[in-house]
Amino acid sequence: MAALTDPPPRPPPGRPRGLRRLFLLATGCVALVLGLLGVVLPLLPTTPFILLAAGCFAGAWPAMHRRLAGSRLFGPMLESEPGARHIPVPTKIYAIAFTWVSIGATIVFAVDALWLRGLLVAIALGVTGFLVWMPSRPRPPLG
């Protein structure tokens, strides 16, 4: 009966816990759904949402990150050295430009509701902030 009194196993050190992990999981899932919709909807971008989903899943749900990176459809968007936590500069530029062009076109031509326009701008700002925040190349080793 000692097994019933043992505390539950803790996640590995460095992995987010609690509300932070829940936030990363929720954001990653929403971004993945939006990225999947972007595959078939012409005005919705795919790459920035998949990059955001992969970034969120990298820490909160590594198995899903590996699945995304290994997929034929989304894997090439996420290519970098194994274990690297950076996004190549050309990918960042493409993703940011395509995000703003597609969301801008959606705001101008497809959306009338002011609140929805604000939501789209907030999404574009979030994706842009995430891409700018991610390192562009691996950090050199210390020492």
Buried (B, 14 or more C-beta within 10 A) or exposed (E): EEEEEEEEEEEEEEEBEEEEBEEBBEBBBBBBEBBBEBEEEEBBBBBBBBBBBBBBBBBBBEEBBEEBBEEEEBBEBBEBEEEEEBBEEEBBEBBBEBBBEBBBEBBEEEBEEEEEBEEBBEBBEBBBEBBEEBEBEEEEEEE
